[in-house]
């Protein structure tokens, strides 16, 4: 290299460049910066969504494990159902005690219905016995057993 080929650069150095190239360089730098920050923002959004979803999954897992065990409380409807079941259980125990003591509640219509079924069952049993006898007579020939 010759002494004339050395370039001295300073804050006073002039650079000759077409304005079109200068605008292109500035535009390229702006588009590159815009793209970089856009990608960075998108990564931040995805990461935030992932963190929020992970928190929801953890809460859901906790809920699905503890709710059936009753560790997280109960719904008001469940509490009402439990009270109704408890009340019905008490009523059932009272009725059972009354029946065992011979003080069962009496309903005339129910008694008539039960009596009707009792009579019907007895009539059907008689018919079944008659049919058995007829089958035996046919099977063994005029009632004579083999």
C-alpha positions as CSV (number, residue, x, y, z in Angstrom):
1,X,0.0,0.0,0.0
2,X,1.2,3.4,-0.8
3,X,1.0,6.4,1.5
4,X,-1.6,7.9,-0.7
5,X,-4.0,4.9,-0.2
6,X,-4.4,5.6,3.5
7,X,-7.9,7.0,4.4
8,X,-8.1,9.3,7.3
9,X,-11.6,9.3,8.9
10,X,-12.8,12.0,11.3
11,X,-16.0,13.7,12.2
12,X,-15.3,16.1,9.3
13,X,-14.9,13.4,6.7
14,X,-17.3,13.8,3.7
15,X,-18.9,10.8,2.2
16,X,-20.3,11.0,-1.3
17,X,-23.5,8.8,-1.6
18,X,-26.6,9.1,-3.6
19,X,-29.7,10.1,-1.6
20,X,-31.5,7.0,-2.9
21,X,-29.0,4.7,-1.2
22,X,-29.2,6.7,2.0
23,X,-33.0,6.4,2.1
24,X,-32.8,2.7,1.3
25,X,-30.4,2.1,4.2
26,X,-32.5,4.1,6.6
27,X,-35.6,2.2,5.4
28,X,-33.9,-1.2,5.8
29,X,-32.7,-0.3,9.4
30,X,-36.3,0.9,10.3
31,X,-37.9,-2.3,8.9
32,X,-35.4,-4.5,10.6
33,X,-35.9,-2.7,14.0
34,X,-39.8,-2.9,13.5
35,X,-39.5,-6.6,12.7
36,X,-37.3,-7.3,15.7
37,X,-39.5,-5.5,18.1
38,X,-42.6,-7.2,16.6
39,X,-41.2,-10.6,17.1
40,X,-40.1,-9.7,20.6
41,X,-43.6,-8.5,21.4
42,X,-45.2,-11.7,20.0
43,X,-42.8,-13.8,22.1
44,X,-43.9,-11.8,25.2
45,X,-47.6,-12.4,24.4
46,X,-47.1,-16.1,23.9
47,X,-45.0,-16.4,27.0
48,X,-47.6,-14.5,29.1
49,X,-50.4,-16.7,27.7
50,X,-48.4,-19.8,28.5
51,X,-47.9,-18.6,32.1
52,X,-51.6,-17.8,32.5
53,X,-52.7,-21.2,31.1
54,X,-50.3,-23.0,33.4
55,X,-51.8,-21.2,36.4
56,X,-55.3,-22.2,35.1
57,X,-54.2,-25.8,34.7
58,X,-52.8,-25.8,38.2
59,X,-56.0,-24.4,39.7
60,X,-58.1,-26.9,37.7
61,X,-56.0,-29.8,38.9
62,X,-56.3,-28.6,42.5
63,X,-60.1,-28.2,42.0
64,X,-60.6,-31.6,40.4
65,X,-58.7,-33.3,43.2
66,X,-60.1,-31.4,46.2
67,X,-63.7,-30.8,45.2
68,X,-64.9,-34.4,45.2
69,X,-63.3,-34.9,48.6
70,X,-65.2,-31.9,50.0
71,X,-62.0,-30.0,50.8
72,X,-63.1,-26.9,48.9
73,X,-66.6,-26.6,50.3
74,X,-70.0,-27.4,48.8
75,X,-72.5,-25.7,46.5
76,X,-75.6,-24.3,48.2
77,X,-77.7,-26.7,46.2
78,X,-75.7,-29.6,47.7
79,X,-76.2,-28.3,51.2
80,X,-80.0,-28.1,50.5
81,X,-80.0,-31.6,49.2
82,X,-78.1,-32.9,52.2
83,X,-80.7,-31.2,54.5
84,X,-83.6,-32.8,52.6
85,X,-82.0,-36.2,52.7
86,X,-81.4,-35.8,56.5
87,X,-85.1,-34.8,56.9
88,X,-86.4,-37.7,54.9
89,X,-84.1,-40.1,56.8
90,X,-85.6,-38.9,60.0
91,X,-89.2,-39.3,58.6
92,X,-88.3,-42.8,57.4
93,X,-87.0,-43.7,60.9
94,X,-90.2,-42.5,62.5
95,X,-92.4,-44.5,60.0
96,X,-90.2,-47.6,60.6
97,X,-90.6,-47.2,64.4
98,X,-94.4,-46.8,64.0
99,X,-94.6,-49.9,61.8
100,X,-92.5,-52.0,64.3
101,X,-94.7,-50.8,67.2
102,X,-97.9,-51.6,65.3
103,X,-98.9,-48.0,64.8
104,X,-98.6,-47.9,61.0
105,X,-100.5,-45.1,59.3
106,X,-103.8,-46.4,57.9
107,X,-105.1,-45.4,54.5
108,X,-108.6,-46.8,53.7
109,X,-107.9,-46.7,49.9
110,X,-104.5,-48.4,50.4
111,X,-106.0,-51.1,52.6
112,X,-108.7,-51.7,49.9
113,X,-106.0,-52.0,47.2
114,X,-103.9,-54.4,49.3
115,X,-107.0,-56.5,50.0
116,X,-107.8,-56.6,46.3
117,X,-104.4,-57.8,45.5
118,X,-104.4,-60.4,48.3
119,X,-107.7,-61.8,46.9
120,X,-106.4,-61.8,43.4
121,X,-103.2,-63.6,44.4
122,X,-105.2,-66.3,46.3
123,X,-107.4,-66.8,43.2
124,X,-104.4,-67.1,40.9
125,X,-102.7,-69.6,43.3
126,X,-105.9,-71.8,43.2
127,X,-105.9,-71.7,39.4
128,X,-102.2,-72.6,39.3
129,X,-102.9,-75.6,41.6
130,X,-105.8,-76.7,39.4
131,X,-103.5,-76.4,36.3
132,X,-100.8,-78.4,38.0
133,X,-103.2,-81.2,38.8
134,X,-104.4,-81.3,35.2
135,X,-100.8,-81.4,33.9
136,X,-100.1,-84.2,36.3
137,X,-103.1,-86.1,35.1
138,X,-102.1,-85.7,31.5
139,X,-98.5,-86.5,32.1
140,X,-99.0,-89.6,34.3
141,X,-102.3,-90.7,32.8
142,X,-105.5,-90.1,34.7
143,X,-103.9,-89.3,38.0
144,X,-102.0,-92.6,38.4
145,X,-98.4,-92.0,39.4
146,X,-95.7,-94.1,37.9
